Amino acid sequence: MLVQQQTIKKHTLKTPVATEHGLHVAIICDGNGRWATSRALPRSAGHRAGARTAQEIIRMAPKLGIQTLSLFTLSSANWQRPEAEVNAILRILHEYLLAETRHCIAEGIRLNVIGRRDRLPATLREAVAEAETATANGRTLHLRLAVDYSARYSLFQAASKFYKVTELSSEAFGSVLAEVLRGGSTDVDLLIRTGGEQRLSDFLLWECAFAEFVFLEKRWPDFTVTDLRTALAEFAKRERTRGGLPRECVT
């Protein structure tokens, strides 16, 4: 499912088929460090460039019909990286929250951070809580930043709570998982991964059960709104059967 990069003419984007909750796009923002290394820059420069890309995509997402946007910014597995690099990512996130919360309020963007918080610096936890409270009434876009996130850990947390629930159903478990993730959760319609890798890397395993995947060689700092349009156009062409038969097979 590797989508080759190409120049596309301006056109009216066909409305993708999404769930009843609206279009949910998730992006694994991969390749920041390699982007910087290829330019003889410190890896932190790649993460800062990636943050600028994220700002552009967030601003454009509602105009492209996206109701929920989940960005994978820091995996729980990334704690294995050098301390300086992890601290740089957390510092950039903190700066983003301080600088962009007002913009999120003005644009109707509801912001939530999913993932563990107990290992984040206290000042960052405070900034997250303040940003979430300040943007709680946003309805234009639900922006979810995955920080110190592991889908397996989230599922474990939900299962621990679910054990006490009497209604044993996937719907009930999904509700508990949404509670664990803070701010709610819906099925992912389209998952995009930049950087050339083709795997989920412990990201939204439950929500991506029926997602369509688009993998790009382009690294995240080089990802553009045009690339997002291209991915959405590819998604719109796909028929989502969810285990059923394609239309041409139904008599």
Sequence and secondary structure as in RCSB ss.txt:
>XXXX:A:sequence
MLVQQQTIKKHTLKTPVATEHGLHVAIICDGNGRWATSRALPRSAGHRAGARTAQEIIRMAPKLGIQTLSLFTLS
SANWQRPEAEVNAILRILHEYLLAETRHCIAEGIRLNVIGRRDRLPATLREAVAEAETATANGRTLHLRLAVDYS
ARYSLFQAASKFYKVTELSSEAFGSVLAEVLRGGSTDVDLLIRTGGEQRLSDFLLWECAFAEFVFLEKRWPDFTV
TDLRTALAEFAKRERTRGGLPRECVT
>XXXX:A:secstr
 B                BTTBEEEEEE   HHHHHHTTT  HHHHHHHHHHHHHHHHHHGGGGTEEEEEEEEEE
GGGGGS HHHHHHHHHHHHHHHHHHHHHHHHHTEEEEEES  TTS HHHHHHHHHHHHHTTT  SEEEEEEEEE 
HHHHHHHHHHHHTT S  SHHHHHHHHHHHHSS     SEEEE SS  S  SSSTTTTTT EEEE SS GGG  H
HHHHHHHHHHHHS   TTS  GGG  
